[in-house]
């Protein structure tokens, strides 16, 4: 029996051992899904604290309850930092970070380091799938030569797939099972194996002609959002100068039943995809002599939004005769989107840094972060401020940067001296509210 047929058979019969490398916002839900449908699953992560937490039946992601982790452990799931366990697996799915470096160029060091760590333990009859967002060509140019370097022929002995993650943390309408899965293989046989792997865990698999096409698909999805949000952010500035409520305009345009998709402005872009993915394509496009001006322009607009919010704050403070220097400013919500405990690329943190640079006394309030979290490039020695009447009166202004549902907007408006609303939550021309 060929390696391809054997793999497809054990996937269909749920006899395969599945490994997920990188147990974050993408890897952990995928791990739980494969466990739920009956596979033996091993989770691998270099973070020993994460591994210990999972093996204790506990969770470190807000929207994933500990009960789900405990249930998975009872069903045989285990987490480890030991890459030698790769040799026990039939499928290895890579869900590691792909951030930008300080020059806003792709940093795929996590992918490369992970592949090099697992290569010594690869064997015939396995499939390796990369889910991390990256530029077109990564699978072929970086993974393929490393995997074949130990004598394994991709497409015959071992199979290589790119299948981009599409998680949307905190979205109650979709989960891993219900989000269609893109699958592109390095060869036709790789694609067939990849489809068989993912068909067991998700309702719909969309097979593409190549790994490159799958890599480009992921970028298009997120560049589409980045460009449209950049457009509406720019229109927000124009509308503000004209005394027009951009949120009213977007809501009105959204009543058109065709040809329009509503995107709403904000204080900037956050998360692991939309602020980062466009730069993966613009960087790779330069290799082909192409300057992606349209995409880069939207990135410039979106990155400027935290500065716009701070400028609106400065204007509001000036109107009441208060300098920003030495003032006390409270930032509401440091997560990158509402109702999630995730600060990756959060514009709120950029706003806090801009305020600190301008010598303001900065504080924050966020129910998802009792203490300011450890981040790669940002640091504040702060804890979340309780939203009491007494505390609100201590601040010269508050900035509504992330509109968690737990925030009582009426209470805030009644007790704050000044609110800079970067999310369009106040729509009735409240006298102490500035739209930003």
Helices and strands as residue ranges (DSSP letters): H 3-12, E 17-21, H 27-36, E 40-44, H 48-55, H 66-74, E 78-80, G 83-88, E 91-94, H 109-119, E 126-130, H 138-138, I 139-143, H 144-148, E 158-162, E 181-185, H 188-199, E 205-208, H 211-241, H 246-253, H 274-287, H 293-319, E 328-332, H 347-357, E 361-365, H 389-392, E 397-400, H 409-415, E 419-421, E 433-435
